[in-house]
Amino acid sequence: QGQLVESGGGLVQPGGSLRLSCAAPVSISSPDTMGWYRQPPGKQREVVAVITDIGTTSYADSVKGRFTISRDNIKKTVYLQMNSLKPEETAVYYCNVRRLRYPSYDYWGQGTQVTVSS
């Protein structure tokens, strides 16, 4: 029931752009938060951006002004527009959808590889 479908990763040159998408099953109760995390090679997973059910957003300091998170509540889909990408942002990007109220859940996507390289 909690399978998330991610898409949009790939290889991009430094300074380029990518748009990630993550679709949750439309049958689940509306998420409280939808977010993106990333795990660079050899490092821990870190938060990139999160958006609440009312559209409040928060970003890691390193991506402010370059990344934009958005969501479609009807489609239960979250997006991450990434601009001016840097080589150090090469990582596996994971989406997360979470609901604290009943029925609660915490689902993760399988991850999509983003490689920033010339």
Residue frames as a rotation matrix with the C-alpha (Angstrom) as fourth column:
GLN 1
0.560 0.828 0.000 0.00
0.828 -0.560 0.000 0.00
0.000 0.000 -1.000 0.00
GLY 2
0.700 -0.298 -0.649 2.86
0.111 -0.852 0.511 2.36
-0.706 -0.430 -0.563 0.69
GLN 3
0.005 -0.752 0.659 4.79
0.907 0.281 0.313 1.96
-0.421 0.597 0.683 -2.53
LEU 4
0.495 0.029 -0.868 6.17
-0.133 -0.985 -0.109 5.26
-0.859 0.170 -0.484 -3.77
VAL 5
0.496 -0.285 0.820 7.16
0.843 0.384 -0.377 5.65
-0.207 0.878 0.431 -7.41
GLU 6
0.290 -0.518 -0.805 10.09
-0.005 -0.842 0.540 7.97
-0.957 -0.153 -0.247 -8.03
SER 7
0.481 -0.213 0.850 11.28
0.872 0.217 -0.439 9.26
-0.091 0.953 0.290 -11.38
GLY 8
0.983 -0.002 0.183 13.44
0.061 -0.940 -0.336 11.96
0.173 0.342 -0.924 -12.90
GLY 9
0.511 -0.859 -0.008 16.95
-0.140 -0.092 0.986 11.10
-0.848 -0.503 -0.168 -11.80
GLY 10
0.871 -0.267 0.414 19.88
0.488 0.361 -0.795 10.83
0.063 0.894 0.444 -14.15
LEU 11
-0.135 -0.985 -0.108 23.13
0.926 -0.164 0.340 12.36
-0.353 -0.054 0.934 -15.29
VAL 12
0.882 0.385 0.271 23.40
0.452 -0.854 -0.259 16.12
0.132 0.351 -0.927 -15.60
GLN 13
-0.069 -0.938 0.341 26.28
0.673 -0.296 -0.678 18.53
0.737 0.183 0.651 -16.11
PRO 14
-0.447 -0.149 -0.882 27.26
0.819 -0.464 -0.337 20.99
-0.360 -0.873 0.329 -13.40
GLY 15
-0.872 0.196 -0.449 24.94
-0.233 -0.972 0.029 23.97
-0.430 0.130 0.893 -13.55
GLY 16
-0.764 0.588 -0.267 22.19
-0.111 0.288 0.951 21.89
0.636 0.756 -0.154 -15.10
SER 17
-0.389 0.756 0.527 18.68
-0.915 -0.252 -0.315 21.11
-0.105 -0.604 0.790 -13.91
LEU 18
-0.835 0.285 -0.472 16.60
0.140 0.938 0.318 18.06
0.533 0.199 -0.823 -13.07
ARG 19
-0.225 0.823 0.521 13.06
-0.934 -0.335 0.127 17.56
0.279 -0.458 0.844 -11.84
LEU 20
-0.978 -0.086 -0.192 12.27
-0.017 0.941 -0.339 14.66
0.210 -0.328 -0.921 -9.57
SER 21
-0.092 0.987 0.129 8.78
-0.812 -0.149 0.564 13.27
0.577 -0.053 0.815 -9.07
CYS 22
-0.987 -0.139 -0.085 7.40
-0.062 0.804 -0.591 10.92
0.151 -0.578 -0.802 -6.46
ALA 23
-0.208 0.977 -0.042 3.89
-0.684 -0.114 0.721 9.53
0.700 0.179 0.692 -6.56
ALA 24
-0.866 0.064 0.495 2.22
-0.389 0.536 -0.749 7.95
-0.314 -0.842 -0.440 -3.57
PRO 25
-0.736 0.670 0.100 -0.79
0.643 0.644 0.415 5.67
0.213 0.370 -0.904 -3.93
VAL 26
-0.637 0.540 0.550 -3.88
-0.320 -0.835 0.448 7.83
0.701 0.109 0.705 -4.30
SER 27
0.247 0.800 -0.547 -5.72
0.208 0.508 0.836 5.50
0.946 -0.320 -0.041 -1.92
ILE 28
-0.395 -0.443 -0.805 -3.71
0.860 0.131 -0.494 6.53
0.324 -0.887 0.329 1.14
SER 29
0.674 0.569 -0.472 -4.90
0.718 -0.655 0.236 9.20
-0.175 -0.498 -0.849 3.53
SER 30
0.792 -0.320 0.520 -3.47
0.086 -0.785 -0.614 12.63
0.604 0.531 -0.594 2.80
PRO 31
0.027 -0.872 -0.489 0.14
0.882 0.251 -0.399 12.98
0.471 -0.420 0.776 3.98
ASP 32
0.785 0.083 -0.614 1.04
0.456 -0.749 0.480 15.58
-0.420 -0.657 -0.626 6.57
THR 33
0.296 -0.761 -0.577 4.46
-0.593 -0.620 0.513 16.05
-0.749 0.190 -0.635 5.02
MET 34
0.904 -0.197 0.379 6.14
0.415 0.613 -0.672 15.08
-0.100 0.765 0.636 1.77
GLY 35
0.648 -0.718 -0.253 9.87
-0.521 -0.661 0.541 15.46
-0.556 -0.219 -0.802 1.40
TRP 36
0.814 -0.517 -0.264 13.09
-0.016 0.435 -0.900 14.71
0.581 0.737 0.345 -0.35
TYR 37
0.675 -0.690 0.263 16.27
-0.332 0.035 0.943 13.39
-0.659 -0.723 -0.206 1.21
ARG 38
0.736 -0.483 -0.473 19.59
-0.411 0.236 -0.880 12.44
0.537 0.843 -0.025 -0.31
GLN 39
0.771 -0.549 0.324 22.49
-0.025 0.483 0.875 10.20
-0.637 -0.683 0.358 0.51
PRO 40
0.537 -0.671 -0.512 25.83
-0.825 -0.289 -0.486 11.03
0.178 0.683 -0.708 -1.11
PRO 41
0.544 -0.387 -0.744 28.34
0.066 0.904 -0.422 8.19
0.836 0.181 0.518 -1.55
GLY 42
-0.297 -0.745 -0.597 29.84
0.607 0.335 -0.721 7.24
0.737 -0.577 0.353 1.80
LYS 43
-0.912 0.010 0.409 27.76
-0.262 -0.783 -0.564 9.74
0.315 -0.621 0.718 3.75
GLN 44
-0.717 0.693 -0.073 24.61
0.452 0.383 -0.805 9.74
-0.531 -0.610 -0.588 5.82
ARG 45
-0.191 0.770 0.609 21.18
0.882 -0.137 0.450 10.51
0.430 0.623 -0.653 4.48
GLU 46
-0.833 -0.094 -0.546 20.25
0.353 -0.850 -0.391 14.19
-0.427 -0.518 0.741 4.83
VAL 47
0.236 0.972 -0.026 17.12
0.696 -0.187 -0.693 16.20
-0.678 0.145 -0.721 4.37
VAL 48
-0.728 -0.395 0.560 16.87
0.683 -0.488 0.544 18.32
0.058 0.778 0.625 1.23
ALA 49
-0.814 0.541 0.210 13.37
-0.498 -0.837 0.228 19.80
0.299 0.081 0.951 1.34
VAL 50
-0.741 0.650 -0.171 10.01
0.654 0.638 -0.407 19.19
-0.155 -0.413 -0.897 2.98
ILE 51
-0.757 0.595 0.268 6.53
-0.393 -0.744 0.541 20.51
0.521 0.304 0.797 2.27
THR 52
-0.841 0.501 0.204 3.52
-0.030 0.332 -0.943 20.31
-0.540 -0.799 -0.264 4.57
ASP 53
-0.393 0.784 0.480 -0.09
0.892 0.453 -0.009 19.66
-0.224 0.424 -0.877 3.69
ILE 54
0.656 0.640 -0.400 -0.77
0.527 -0.768 -0.365 23.41
-0.541 0.028 -0.841 3.69
GLY 55
0.786 -0.318 0.529 2.20
0.460 -0.269 -0.846 24.20
0.412 0.909 -0.065 1.50
THR 56
0.809 -0.571 0.140 4.74
-0.529 -0.604 0.596 25.35
-0.256 -0.557 -0.790 4.05
THR 57
0.789 -0.571 -0.226 8.22
0.197 0.584 -0.788 24.55
0.582 0.577 0.573 2.79
SER 58
0.711 -0.692 0.123 11.63
-0.440 -0.302 0.846 24.14
-0.548 -0.656 -0.519 4.37
TYR 59
0.851 -0.481 -0.209 14.99
-0.050 0.322 -0.945 23.62
0.522 0.815 0.250 2.71
ALA 60
0.436 -0.842 -0.317 18.50
0.847 0.265 0.460 22.64
-0.303 -0.469 0.829 3.61
ASP 61
0.488 -0.277 -0.827 20.64
-0.055 -0.956 0.288 25.76
-0.871 -0.096 -0.482 3.64
SER 62
-0.515 -0.849 0.116 22.80
0.033 0.115 0.993 24.41
-0.856 0.515 -0.031 0.83
VAL 63
-0.622 0.322 0.713 19.91
0.778 0.351 0.521 24.25
-0.083 0.879 -0.469 -1.65
LYS 64
0.207 0.738 -0.642 17.98
0.579 -0.622 -0.528 27.42
-0.789 -0.263 -0.556 -0.80
GLY 65
0.164 -0.041 -0.986 17.39
-0.502 -0.863 -0.048 29.54
-0.849 0.503 -0.162 -3.86
ARG 66
-0.663 -0.466 -0.586 18.19
-0.740 0.286 0.609 26.69
-0.116 0.838 -0.534 -6.25
PHE 67
-0.906 0.375 -0.197 15.74
0.332 0.918 0.218 23.90
0.263 0.132 -0.956 -5.39
THR 68
-0.523 0.818 0.238 11.96
-0.846 -0.532 -0.029 24.13
0.103 -0.217 0.971 -5.24
ILE 69
-0.953 0.299 0.046 9.66
0.280 0.931 -0.236 21.54
-0.113 -0.212 -0.971 -3.68
SER 70
-0.497 0.862 -0.098 6.00
-0.866 -0.486 0.120 21.37
0.056 0.144 0.988 -4.60
ARG 71
-0.894 0.251 0.372 3.13
0.128 0.937 -0.326 18.94
-0.430 -0.244 -0.869 -4.24
ASP 72
-0.527 0.813 -0.247 -0.12
-0.581 -0.132 0.804 17.98
0.621 0.567 0.542 -5.90
ASN 73
-0.664 0.250 0.705 -2.50
-0.641 0.295 -0.709 16.95
-0.385 -0.922 -0.035 -3.15
ILE 74
0.475 0.871 -0.128 -5.00
-0.809 0.375 -0.452 15.36
-0.346 0.319 0.883 -5.51
LYS 75
0.600 -0.322 -0.732 -2.38
-0.420 0.652 -0.631 13.22
0.681 0.686 0.256 -7.22
LYS 76
0.924 -0.317 0.215 -0.48
-0.115 0.304 0.946 12.73
-0.365 -0.898 0.244 -3.95
THR 77
0.527 -0.768 0.364 2.69
0.783 0.273 -0.558 13.57
0.329 0.580 0.746 -5.83
VAL 78
0.718 -0.415 -0.559 5.68
0.084 -0.746 0.661 15.59
-0.691 -0.522 -0.500 -4.69
TYR 79
0.773 -0.450 0.447 8.17
0.478 -0.050 -0.877 17.26
0.417 0.892 0.176 -6.99
LEU 80
0.447 -0.700 -0.557 11.67
0.343 -0.441 0.829 18.61
-0.826 -0.561 0.043 -6.59
GLN 81
0.909 -0.207 0.363 12.94
0.265 -0.385 -0.884 21.08
0.323 0.899 -0.295 -9.16
MET 82
0.476 -0.831 -0.288 16.72
0.497 -0.016 0.868 21.25
-0.725 -0.557 0.405 -8.91
ASN 83
0.934 -0.184 0.307 18.61
0.162 -0.549 -0.820 24.03
0.319 0.816 -0.483 -10.65
SER 84
0.425 -0.854 0.299 22.28
-0.729 -0.519 -0.446 24.99
0.536 -0.029 -0.844 -10.77
LEU 85
0.999 0.024 -0.035 23.30
-0.002 0.850 0.526 21.52
0.042 -0.526 0.849 -9.68
LYS 86
0.313 -0.933 0.175 26.77
-0.948 -0.317 0.003 20.96
0.053 -0.167 -0.984 -8.25
PRO 87
-0.113 -0.423 -0.899 29.00
-0.420 0.840 -0.343 17.86
0.900 0.339 -0.273 -8.44
GLU 88
-0.938 -0.307 0.159 28.85
-0.257 0.309 -0.916 17.46
0.232 -0.900 -0.369 -4.67
GLU 89
-0.211 0.938 0.276 25.10
-0.882 -0.061 -0.467 16.98
-0.421 -0.342 0.840 -4.97
THR 90
-0.255 0.027 -0.967 25.62
-0.580 0.796 0.175 13.63
0.774 0.605 -0.188 -6.61
ALA 91
-0.776 0.109 0.621 23.60
-0.546 0.378 -0.748 11.24
-0.316 -0.919 -0.234 -4.46
VAL 92
-0.678 0.721 -0.144 20.71
0.559 0.633 0.535 8.86
0.477 0.282 -0.832 -4.28
TYR 93
-0.798 0.483 0.360 17.61
-0.562 -0.812 -0.156 10.94
0.217 -0.327 0.920 -3.72
TYR 94
-0.769 0.546 -0.333 14.76
0.604 0.790 -0.100 9.48
0.209 -0.279 -0.937 -1.69
CYS 95
-0.395 0.709 0.584 11.23
-0.450 -0.704 0.550 10.73
0.801 -0.046 0.597 -1.28
ASN 96
-0.903 0.133 -0.408 9.30
0.418 0.490 -0.765 10.38
0.098 -0.862 -0.498 1.94
VAL 97
-0.241 0.872 0.427 5.64
-0.328 -0.487 0.810 10.76
0.913 0.055 0.403 2.79
ARG 98
-0.863 -0.172 -0.475 4.53
0.391 0.366 -0.844 10.86
0.319 -0.915 -0.249 6.38
ARG 99
0.039 0.901 0.433 1.32
-0.229 -0.414 0.881 11.13
0.973 -0.134 0.190 8.33
LEU 100
-0.889 -0.422 0.179 1.29
-0.228 0.068 -0.971 11.58
0.398 -0.904 -0.157 12.10
ARG 101
-0.290 0.875 0.387 -2.46
-0.916 -0.137 -0.377 11.48
-0.277 -0.464 0.842 12.59
TYR 102
-0.453 0.226 0.862 -4.45
0.068 0.973 -0.220 8.27
-0.889 -0.041 -0.456 12.42
PRO 103
0.924 -0.337 0.179 -4.01
0.307 0.936 0.174 6.36
-0.226 -0.106 0.968 10.17
SER 104
0.536 -0.790 -0.299 -0.35
-0.612 -0.607 0.507 7.12
-0.581 -0.089 -0.809 10.53
TYR 105
0.837 -0.366 0.406 2.38
0.521 0.760 -0.388 5.98
-0.166 0.536 0.827 8.18
ASP 106
0.394 -0.806 -0.443 5.95
-0.547 -0.593 0.591 6.71
-0.739 0.009 -0.674 7.11
TYR 107
0.790 0.003 0.614 6.79
0.425 0.719 -0.550 5.60
-0.443 0.695 0.566 3.58
TRP 108
0.003 -0.860 -0.511 10.06
-0.377 -0.474 0.795 5.86
-0.926 0.190 -0.326 1.64
GLY 109
0.823 0.172 -0.541 10.76
-0.564 0.142 -0.814 5.61
-0.063 0.975 0.213 -2.04
GLN 110
0.847 -0.489 0.207 13.31
0.492 0.870 0.040 3.24
-0.200 0.068 0.978 -3.49
GLY 111
0.160 -0.807 -0.569 15.67
0.084 -0.563 0.822 6.07
-0.984 -0.179 -0.022 -4.37
THR 112
0.896 0.037 0.442 16.72
0.443 -0.024 -0.896 7.61
-0.023 0.999 -0.038 -7.66
GLN 113
0.037 -0.989 -0.142 20.31
0.864 -0.039 0.502 8.31
-0.502 -0.142 0.853 -8.63
VAL 114
0.996 0.089 0.026 21.32
0.090 -0.876 -0.474 11.87
-0.020 0.475 -0.880 -9.48
THR 115
0.184 -0.981 0.059 24.81
0.866 0.190 0.463 12.27
-0.466 -0.034 0.884 -10.88
VAL 116
0.967 0.048 -0.250 26.24
-0.038 -0.944 -0.328 15.72
-0.252 0.327 -0.911 -11.51
SER 117
0.088 -0.968 0.235 29.32
0.316 0.251 0.915 15.44
-0.945 -0.006 0.328 -13.66
SER 118
0.430 -0.035 -0.902 30.89
-0.746 -0.576 -0.333 16.82
-0.508 0.817 -0.274 -16.78
